[in-house]
Amino acid sequence: MTEIGFHFNAPDKLNYACRLVRKAVNARGLRVVVVGDAEALDVVDAALWQLSPVDFVAHCRSDAQPHVVARSPVILSSEGADAASLPHREMLVNLGLEVPVGFERFERLIDIVSDEANDRQVGRSRWRHYADRGYTIQPHDFARSSS
């Protein structure tokens, strides 16, 4: 069963996602799929390119050439696309508003929710979706960890 981490009240959701991805790849050797809307993926893509050479994380978009997708440790995929159709299954990071399609085929899902009211509202809906299906959710509240 997919392990679900719910990271909420993130003051800078996209910056946090970049740090999380860098750590997952560079420190743990994981292969990661990041799901989100086009704007969020553009920000994450640009931020990953600006990491120092020592911290650089190779990545590509899901519509890249198949051989590039297969070799990239990080794949950026549009919200609504079936993330399970991609070659990675270790970690899925959700930056979108919807429950990621195919999330249950991943070993781990990290769902990141900002501290903005609308994002929190739709985040609660995703939490209920996971809980209603019997997933154990590991919460990480930024508001509590920063105080």
Secondary structure as the mmCIF struct_conf table of DSSP 4:
data_model
#
loop_
_struct_conf.conf_type_id
_struct_conf.id
_struct_conf.beg_label_comp_id
_struct_conf.beg_label_asym_id
_struct_conf.beg_label_seq_id
_struct_conf.end_label_comp_id
_struct_conf.end_label_asym_id
_struct_conf.end_label_seq_id
STRN STRN1 GLU A 3 ALA A 10
TURN_TY1_P TURN_TY1_P1 PRO A 11 ASP A 12
HELX_RH_AL_P HELX_RH_AL_P1 LYS A 13 ARG A 22
HELX_RH_PI_P HELX_RH_PI_P1 LYS A 23 ALA A 27
TURN_TY1_P TURN_TY1_P2 ARG A 28 ARG A 28
STRN STRN2 VAL A 32 GLY A 36
HELX_RH_AL_P HELX_RH_AL_P2 ALA A 38 TRP A 49
TURN_TY1_P TURN_TY1_P3 GLN A 50 GLN A 50
BEND BEND1 LEU A 51 LEU A 51
TURN_TY1_P TURN_TY1_P4 PRO A 53 ASP A 55
STRN STRN3 HIS A 59 ARG A 61
TURN_TY1_P TURN_TY1_P5 SER A 62 ASP A 63
BEND BEND2 ALA A 64 ALA A 64
HELX_RH_AL_P HELX_RH_AL_P3 PRO A 66 ARG A 71
BEND BEND3 PRO A 73 PRO A 73
STRN STRN4 VAL A 74 SER A 78
TURN_TY1_P TURN_TY1_P6 GLU A 79 GLY A 80
BEND BEND4 ALA A 81 ALA A 81
HELX_RH_3T_P HELX_RH_3T_P1 ALA A 83 SER A 85
BEND BEND5 LEU A 86 PRO A 87
BEND BEND6 GLU A 90 GLU A 90
STRN STRN5 MET A 91 ASN A 94
BEND BEND7 GLY A 96 GLU A 98
HELX_LH_PP_P HELX_LH_PP_P1 VAL A 99 PRO A 100
TURN_TY1_P TURN_TY1_P7 VAL A 101 GLY A 102
HELX_RH_3T_P HELX_RH_3T_P2 PHE A 103 ARG A 105
BEND BEND8 PHE A 106 GLU A 107
STRN STRN6 ARG A 108 SER A 114
BEND BEND9 ASP A 115 GLU A 116
HELX_RH_AL_P HELX_RH_AL_P4 ALA A 117 ASP A 132
TURN_TY1_P TURN_TY1_P8 ARG A 133 GLY A 134
STRN STRN7 ILE A 137 ASP A 141
HELX_RH_AL_P HELX_RH_AL_P5 PHE A 142 SER A 145
TURN_TY1_P TURN_TY1_P9 SER A 146 SER A 146
#
